[in-house]
């Protein structure tokens, strides 16, 4: 027969605090720092992979894509500035700036033909077309 016990969330909080506190990553959110991530959609057909990466607010000159075999890496330099002024425009009441790099890398199931890769950046979405490299068929070799 199963034992039934009452759940107390404070017990778990104190257990987690003392058990492995220094082993777990702690994420601290900073006020004013936007949550910048590269979100991906990857599709595949017989001839190519198509990747749609959302990178809003970034200039296309600040995006770098590297393809090596089946590994794809996307890096973007993010520059966000926001200023709020009073009605006369003379006094800055608040100023927020964020500068940094975001990156995302992933591997594909098949190698990519690096010479035929195309990239297009429109309205905050990077579209990559990654043609698959023709697979070399294995050849059985007879031993003499």
Backbone as a chain_set.jsonl record, in Angstrom:
{"seq": "XXXXXXXXXXXXXXXXXXXXXXXXXXXXXXXXXXXXXXXXXXXXXXXXXXXXXXXXXXXXXXXXXXXXXXXXXXXXXXXXXXXXXXXXXXXXXXXXXXXXXXXXXXXXXXXXXXXXXXXXXXXXXXXXXXXXXXXXXXXXXXXX", "coords": {"N": [[0.831, -1.163, 0.0], [0.495, 2.275, -0.754], [2.181, 5.048, 0.695], [0.867, 8.117, 1.781], [1.705, 11.476, 1.622], [1.82, 14.894, 2.681], [2.4, 17.583, 0.487], [4.812, 20.076, 0.69], [5.903, 23.019, -0.519], [7.97, 24.644, 0.468], [9.726, 22.937, 1.713], [11.053, 21.645, -0.407], [12.34, 23.86, -1.522], [14.217, 24.604, 0.45], [15.692, 22.236, 0.568], [16.769, 22.17, -2.029], [18.3, 24.467, -1.884], [20.379, 23.872, -0.086], [21.355, 21.461, -1.06], [23.441, 20.916, -3.525], [23.634, 23.58, -4.383], [25.729, 25.107, -5.423], [26.304, 23.713, -7.683], [24.342, 23.968, -9.586], [23.259, 25.937, -12.371], [22.725, 29.42, -12.076], [20.424, 31.795, -13.041], [20.322, 35.148, -13.62], [18.223, 37.775, -14.123], [18.578, 40.827, -15.781], [17.431, 44.098, -15.403], [16.154, 45.945, -18.09], [17.713, 44.72, -19.973], [17.217, 43.157, -22.959], [15.567, 40.086, -23.838], [17.274, 38.369, -25.877], [17.296, 36.116, -28.404], [18.074, 33.609, -30.836], [15.737, 32.243, -32.755], [14.783, 29.257, -34.321], [13.582, 27.622, -37.306], [13.758, 24.643, -38.945], [13.653, 23.029, -41.971], [13.384, 20.214, -44.2], [13.974, 18.811, -47.399], [14.245, 16.631, -50.261], [16.481, 17.654, -51.587], [17.601, 19.841, -50.191], [18.205, 21.71, -47.121], [16.188, 24.019, -45.351], [16.4, 26.907, -43.515], [14.897, 29.036, -41.225], [15.583, 31.788, -39.396], [14.831, 33.76, -36.698], [15.83, 36.947, -36.123], [15.324, 39.653, -34.891], [15.614, 43.228, -35.26], [18.278, 43.491, -35.959], [20.939, 44.462, -38.062], [21.659, 43.404, -41.412], [24.347, 43.398, -41.987], [25.513, 42.807, -39.618], [25.214, 40.14, -39.15], [26.518, 36.896, -39.181], [27.204, 33.923, -40.869], [28.294, 30.626, -40.707], [29.229, 27.724, -42.381], [30.143, 24.427, -42.171], [30.754, 21.426, -43.342], [28.345, 19.473, -41.96], [27.702, 21.233, -39.995], [26.258, 24.206, -38.798], [26.575, 27.591, -38.03], [25.297, 30.496, -36.597], [25.803, 33.849, -35.994], [25.151, 36.925, -34.432], [25.459, 40.424, -34.021], [24.101, 42.375, -31.617], [22.562, 45.453, -31.264], [20.91, 47.551, -29.332], [19.102, 50.395, -28.661], [17.359, 52.661, -26.624], [15.625, 55.51, -25.905], [13.971, 57.719, -23.736], [12.291, 60.747, -23.581], [11.29, 63.847, -22.033], [8.354, 65.929, -22.625], [9.229, 68.324, -23.828], [11.6, 67.549, -24.92], [14.096, 68.073, -23.92], [15.286, 67.016, -21.614], [16.7, 63.986, -20.68], [14.98, 61.313, -19.523], [15.144, 58.579, -19.202], [17.421, 56.116, -20.253], [18.222, 53.373, -22.181], [20.423, 50.865, -23.118], [21.701, 48.172, -25.025], [24.239, 46.046, -25.874], [25.698, 43.391, -27.546], [26.561, 39.952, -28.342], [24.858, 37.319, -29.953], [24.467, 33.854, -30.482], [23.988, 30.837, -32.338], [24.257, 27.445, -32.91], [24.096, 24.432, -34.801], [23.785, 21.011, -35.83], [23.367, 19.234, -38.879], [21.757, 16.419, -40.468], [23.077, 15.59, -42.733], [25.905, 16.345, -44.819], [26.545, 19.664, -46.082], [26.542, 21.401, -49.187], [28.783, 23.74, -49.375], [29.429, 25.655, -51.308], [27.092, 26.314, -52.649], [25.313, 27.525, -50.934], [22.723, 29.763, -49.986], [21.699, 32.938, -48.668], [19.247, 35.038, -47.222], [17.978, 38.018, -45.883], [15.188, 39.332, -44.487], [12.884, 41.514, -43.072], [13.614, 40.937, -40.353], [13.965, 38.194, -40.397], [16.12, 35.633, -41.116], [16.793, 33.736, -43.899], [18.033, 30.711, -44.817], [19.244, 28.672, -47.397], [20.308, 25.524, -47.702], [21.876, 23.475, -49.644], [22.026, 19.95, -50.024], [24.934, 17.932, -49.939], [25.962, 15.74, -52.47], [25.682, 12.364, -51.758], [28.316, 10.107, -51.376], [28.367, 7.02, -52.786], [28.815, 3.907, -51.263], [31.324, 1.617, -52.154], [31.874, -1.691, -52.811], [34.761, -3.455, -52.267], [36.708, -5.899, -53.662], [38.857, -8.273, -52.285], [41.976, -9.353, -53.293]], "CA": [[0.0, 0.0, 0.0], [1.31, 3.486, -0.895], [2.091, 6.048, 1.753], [0.463, 9.432, 1.292], [2.257, 12.556, 2.433], [1.42, 16.23, 2.255], [3.463, 18.303, -0.22], [5.098, 21.414, 1.186], [6.899, 23.543, -1.45], [9.119, 25.241, 1.152], [10.694, 21.872, 1.99], [11.872, 21.472, -1.607], [13.171, 25.044, -1.721], [15.365, 24.531, 1.342], [16.523, 21.104, 0.151], [17.515, 22.593, -3.212], [19.256, 25.491, -1.504], [21.542, 23.286, 0.551], [21.844, 20.313, -1.812], [23.869, 21.21, -4.874], [23.419, 24.977, -4.759], [26.829, 25.601, -6.236], [26.424, 22.909, -8.886], [23.3, 24.321, -10.545], [23.422, 27.288, -12.906], [21.794, 30.416, -11.583], [20.189, 32.803, -14.064], [19.904, 36.408, -13.054], [17.711, 38.67, -15.154], [18.917, 42.219, -15.566], [16.387, 44.996, -15.883], [16.584, 46.736, -19.233], [18.397, 43.881, -20.945], [16.201, 42.377, -23.657], [15.772, 38.658, -23.986], [17.624, 38.209, -27.28], [17.595, 34.742, -28.766], [17.859, 33.266, -32.23], [14.769, 31.158, -32.824], [14.973, 28.585, -35.608], [12.738, 26.607, -37.933], [14.571, 23.921, -39.922], [12.878, 22.119, -42.814], [14.228, 19.396, -45.069], [13.39, 18.072, -48.507], [15.22, 15.701, -50.849], [17.663, 18.32, -52.127], [18.188, 20.894, -49.372], [17.645, 22.131, -45.841], [15.808, 25.425, -45.32], [16.425, 27.396, -42.139], [14.38, 30.372, -40.961], [16.073, 32.217, -38.086], [14.327, 35.067, -36.295], [16.828, 37.801, -35.481], [14.753, 40.985, -35.08], [16.349, 44.406, -34.815], [19.696, 43.371, -36.272], [21.246, 44.775, -39.456], [22.204, 42.225, -42.095], [25.812, 43.469, -41.943], [25.947, 42.322, -38.306], [24.926, 38.708, -39.064], [27.551, 36.054, -39.8], [26.816, 32.52, -40.959], [29.4, 29.743, -41.047], [28.808, 26.361, -42.685], [31.294, 23.538, -42.316], [30.228, 20.064, -43.362], [26.955, 19.484, -41.538], [27.584, 22.17, -38.876], [25.871, 25.563, -39.171], [26.666, 28.524, -36.907], [24.777, 31.826, -36.884], [26.204, 34.802, -34.973], [24.654, 38.264, -34.714], [25.815, 41.459, -33.058], [22.865, 43.068, -31.296], [22.722, 46.822, -30.759], [19.58, 48.102, -29.058], [19.109, 51.641, -27.917], [16.023, 53.19, -26.402], [15.663, 56.71, -25.08], [12.687, 58.364, -23.48], [12.493, 62.147, -23.215], [10.057, 64.517, -21.624], [7.595, 66.505, -23.736], [9.991, 69.353, -24.534], [12.731, 66.911, -25.584], [15.339, 68.636, -23.412], [15.871, 66.265, -20.516], [16.577, 62.534, -20.833], [14.457, 60.711, -18.306], [15.62, 57.208, -19.097], [18.18, 55.677, -21.42], [18.557, 51.951, -22.094], [21.225, 50.378, -24.235], [22.178, 46.8, -24.905], [25.137, 45.632, -26.937], [26.224, 42.063, -27.274], [26.495, 38.978, -29.42], [24.084, 36.105, -29.747], [24.866, 32.861, -31.479], [23.277, 29.567, -32.324], [24.852, 26.486, -33.832], [23.406, 23.151, -34.832], [24.309, 20.106, -36.866], [22.367, 18.64, -39.749], [21.961, 14.989, -40.669], [23.881, 15.331, -43.924], [26.787, 17.46, -45.142], [25.985, 20.707, -46.933], [27.407, 21.905, -50.254], [29.057, 25.115, -48.954], [29.54, 26.568, -52.445], [25.768, 26.64, -53.172], [24.462, 28.05, -49.858], [22.216, 31.122, -50.18], [21.15, 33.554, -47.459], [18.444, 36.233, -47.478], [17.495, 38.594, -44.62], [14.053, 40.208, -44.738], [11.976, 41.766, -41.944], [14.05, 40.283, -39.124], [14.063, 36.745, -40.548], [17.193, 35.152, -41.983], [16.433, 32.487, -44.581], [19.183, 30.005, -45.381], [18.996, 27.48, -48.198], [21.526, 24.734, -47.566], [21.762, 22.283, -50.491], [22.729, 18.77, -49.529], [26.031, 17.435, -50.757], [25.658, 14.414, -53.004], [26.308, 11.316, -50.973], [29.142, 9.167, -52.135], [27.87, 5.666, -52.549], [29.901, 3.008, -50.88], [31.669, 0.651, -53.18], [32.466, -2.879, -52.212], [36.055, -3.746, -52.88], [37.083, -7.299, -53.504], [40.243, -8.48, -51.88], [42.63, -10.347, -54.159]], "C": [[0.886, 1.239, 0.0], [1.105, 4.415, 0.294], [1.734, 7.388, 1.134], [1.049, 10.462, 2.227], [1.854, 13.892, 1.833], [2.627, 16.931, 1.637], [3.605, 19.71, 0.343], [6.2, 21.999, 0.3], [8.105, 24.171, -0.769], [10.154, 24.184, 1.502], [11.62, 21.675, 0.804], [12.801, 22.651, -1.823], [14.407, 24.988, -0.828], [16.271, 23.36, 0.992], [17.376, 21.488, -1.043], [18.573, 23.626, -2.865], [20.529, 24.868, -0.948], [22.144, 22.123, -0.226], [22.159, 20.744, -3.228], [23.66, 22.638, -5.321], [24.505, 25.47, -5.703], [27.002, 24.816, -7.527], [25.412, 23.294, -9.958], [23.539, 25.721, -11.085], [22.333, 28.209, -12.372], [21.66, 31.481, -12.649], [19.647, 34.049, -13.384], [19.441, 37.299, -14.19], [18.051, 40.104, -14.809], [17.821, 43.093, -16.149], [16.938, 45.824, -17.031], [17.295, 45.921, -20.288], [17.357, 43.017, -21.643], [16.572, 40.907, -23.723], [16.005, 38.377, -25.466], [18.02, 36.762, -27.517], [17.415, 34.595, -30.265], [16.942, 32.056, -32.234], [14.773, 30.582, -34.224], [13.804, 27.703, -36.004], [13.615, 25.953, -38.992], [13.673, 22.928, -40.645], [13.821, 21.388, -43.748], [13.389, 18.829, -46.2], [14.491, 17.203, -49.101], [16.529, 16.373, -51.229], [18.344, 19.295, -51.179], [17.508, 21.005, -48.008], [17.277, 23.61, -45.98], [15.698, 25.835, -43.857], [15.845, 28.802, -42.115], [14.789, 30.724, -39.54], [15.545, 33.617, -37.799], [15.412, 35.818, -35.542], [16.342, 39.237, -35.632], [15.664, 42.091, -34.57], [17.825, 44.384, -35.098], [19.886, 43.708, -37.745], [21.886, 43.551, -40.107], [23.728, 42.221, -42.106], [26.367, 42.891, -40.637], [25.663, 40.831, -38.102], [25.999, 37.943, -39.815], [27.109, 34.6, -39.733], [28.034, 31.727, -41.4], [28.85, 28.34, -41.255], [30.059, 25.533, -42.919], [30.799, 22.104, -42.209], [28.743, 20.095, -43.056], [26.695, 20.421, -40.377], [27.27, 23.567, -39.395], [25.949, 26.418, -37.914], [26.191, 29.892, -37.371], [25.147, 32.718, -35.706], [25.697, 36.181, -35.382], [25.099, 39.217, -33.615], [24.587, 42.334, -32.846], [23.194, 44.432, -30.712], [21.332, 47.39, -30.57], [19.741, 49.35, -28.217], [17.688, 52.145, -27.791], [16.152, 54.393, -25.478], [14.257, 57.247, -24.922], [12.969, 59.769, -22.978], [11.177, 62.739, -22.729], [9.452, 65.242, -22.823], [8.37, 67.578, -24.49], [11.184, 68.762, -25.271], [14.075, 67.382, -25.071], [16.041, 67.731, -22.412], [15.636, 64.771, -20.747], [16.126, 61.959, -19.503], [14.972, 59.309, -18.093], [16.347, 56.849, -20.384], [18.566, 54.224, -21.214], [19.334, 51.554, -23.333], [21.635, 48.944, -23.955], [23.032, 46.493, -26.123], [25.658, 44.254, -26.578], [26.112, 41.173, -28.492], [25.614, 37.816, -28.994], [24.514, 35.13, -30.826], [24.055, 31.596, -31.282], [23.971, 28.661, -33.314], [24.119, 25.164, -33.698], [24.012, 22.304, -35.931], [23.138, 19.491, -37.611], [22.716, 17.184, -39.984], [22.873, 14.641, -41.834], [24.75, 16.554, -44.194], [26.135, 18.387, -46.154], [27.016, 21.108, -47.979], [27.637, 23.394, -49.99], [29.073, 26.102, -50.111], [28.172, 27.017, -52.972], [24.808, 27.188, -52.117], [24.01, 29.463, -50.215], [21.596, 31.616, -48.883], [20.416, 34.826, -47.847], [17.888, 36.705, -46.135], [16.417, 39.612, -44.923], [13.186, 40.299, -43.482], [12.34, 40.992, -40.685], [14.166, 38.782, -39.2], [15.155, 36.422, -41.555], [16.759, 33.825, -42.578], [17.679, 31.907, -45.231], [18.688, 28.825, -46.198], [20.308, 26.726, -48.265], [21.39, 23.456, -48.391], [22.588, 21.128, -49.927], [23.834, 18.379, -50.502], [25.661, 16.035, -51.219], [26.414, 13.369, -52.204], [27.162, 10.437, -51.872], [28.672, 7.766, -51.771], [29.046, 4.763, -52.226], [30.098, 1.956, -51.975], [32.342, -0.529, -52.491], [33.721, -3.235, -52.995], [36.391, -5.203, -52.584], [38.565, -7.401, -53.179], [40.813, -9.594, -52.721], [43.687, -11.122, -53.431]], "O": [[1.915, 1.262, 0.675], [0.001, 4.545, 0.823], [2.25, 7.746, 0.075], [0.925, 10.363, 3.448], [1.584, 14.001, 0.637], [3.731, 16.888, 2.181], [2.623, 20.444, 0.454], [7.334, 21.523, 0.357], [9.176, 24.231, -1.372], [11.343, 24.493, 1.581], [12.832, 21.551, 0.975], [13.937, 22.468, -2.261], [15.514, 25.284, -1.277], [17.492, 23.472, 1.104], [18.566, 21.177, -1.084], [19.635, 23.657, -3.488], [21.633, 25.286, -1.298], [23.328, 21.827, -0.067], [21.254, 20.919, -4.044], [23.52, 22.894, -6.517], [24.22, 26.173, -6.673], [27.782, 25.224, -8.388], [25.611, 22.974, -11.13], [23.974, 26.604, -10.345], [21.174, 27.818, -12.238], [22.662, 32.02, -13.117], [18.646, 34.005, -12.669], [20.199, 37.55, -15.127], [17.839, 40.548, -13.681], [17.344, 42.852, -17.258], [18.052, 46.343, -16.956], [17.466, 46.398, -21.411], [16.679, 42.223, -20.991], [17.746, 40.542, -23.67], [15.056, 38.17, -26.221], [18.96, 36.251, -26.908], [16.688, 35.367, -30.89], [17.318, 30.977, -31.775], [14.769, 31.324, -35.206], [13.128, 27.117, -35.159], [14.16, 26.645, -39.851], [13.016, 22.095, -40.02], [14.913, 21.869, -44.053], [12.245, 18.42, -45.998], [15.557, 17.058, -48.503], [17.582, 15.735, -51.198], [19.536, 19.564, -51.329], [16.418, 20.482, -47.777], [17.98, 24.364, -46.653], [14.999, 25.199, -43.067], [16.255, 29.661, -42.896], [14.395, 30.049, -38.589], [15.785, 34.548, -38.568], [15.858, 35.396, -34.475], [16.904, 39.981, -36.436], [16.386, 41.923, -33.587], [18.568, 45.184, -34.531], [19.09, 43.291, -38.586], [22.566, 42.765, -39.447], [24.341, 41.16, -42.222], [27.541, 42.531, -40.559], [25.85, 40.313, -37.001], [26.352, 38.291, -40.942], [26.695, 34.108, -38.683], [28.722, 32.104, -42.349], [28.103, 27.825, -40.424], [30.914, 25.873, -43.737], [30.467, 21.628, -41.123], [27.964, 20.679, -43.811], [25.597, 20.423, -39.819], [27.927, 24.059, -40.313], [25.452, 26.027, -36.858], [26.626, 30.39, -38.41], [24.848, 32.393, -34.557], [25.802, 36.562, -36.548], [25.115, 38.865, -32.436], [24.092, 42.959, -33.784], [23.999, 44.552, -29.788], [20.644, 47.682, -31.548], [20.429, 49.352, -27.197], [16.905, 52.068, -28.738], [16.726, 54.293, -24.393], [13.458, 57.229, -25.858], [13.776, 59.966, -22.069], [10.099, 62.2, -22.983], [9.996, 65.169, -23.925], [8.178, 67.724, -25.697], [11.731, 69.409, -26.164], [15.099, 67.127, -25.705], [17.271, 67.689, -22.372], [14.505, 64.345, -20.982], [16.805, 62.101, -18.486], [15.21, 58.886, -16.961], [15.928, 57.238, -21.474], [19.165, 53.875, -20.198], [18.944, 51.872, -24.456], [21.881, 48.556, -22.813], [22.595, 46.661, -27.262], [26.017, 43.994, -25.429], [25.626, 41.592, -29.544], [25.624, 37.389, -27.839], [24.877, 35.523, -31.935], [23.517, 31.332, -30.207], [24.243, 29.067, -34.444], [23.597, 24.822, -32.637], [24.665, 22.811, -36.844], [22.067, 19.262, -37.049], [23.844, 16.762, -39.729], [23.386, 13.525, -41.914], [24.377, 17.673, -43.841], [25.302, 17.978, -46.963], [28.213, 21.152, -47.698], [26.795, 24.222, -50.336], [28.761, 27.277, -49.917], [28.102, 28.019, -53.684], [23.611, 27.304, -52.378], [24.808, 30.272, -50.689], [21.045, 30.84, -48.102], [20.885, 35.598, -48.684], [17.389, 35.903, -45.345], [16.686, 40.641, -45.543], [12.805, 39.281, -42.905], [11.46, 40.446, -40.021], [14.437, 38.135, -38.188], [15.12, 36.878, -42.698], [16.401, 32.898, -41.852], [18.3, 32.537, -46.088], [17.822, 28.07, -45.756], [21.296, 27.218, -48.811], [20.851, 22.461, -47.905], [23.696, 21.317, -49.426], [23.683, 18.484, -51.719], [25.113, 15.243, -50.453], [27.624, 13.472, -52.0], [26.768, 10.078, -52.982], [28.598, 7.394, -50.599], [30.115, 4.847, -52.832], [29.152, 1.491, -52.612], [33.263, -0.362, -51.691], [33.718, -3.301, -54.224], [36.362, -5.663, -51.443], [39.398, -6.692, -53.743], [40.207, -10.658, -52.851], [44.328, -11.994, -54.018]]}, "num_chains": 1, "name": "protein.A"}
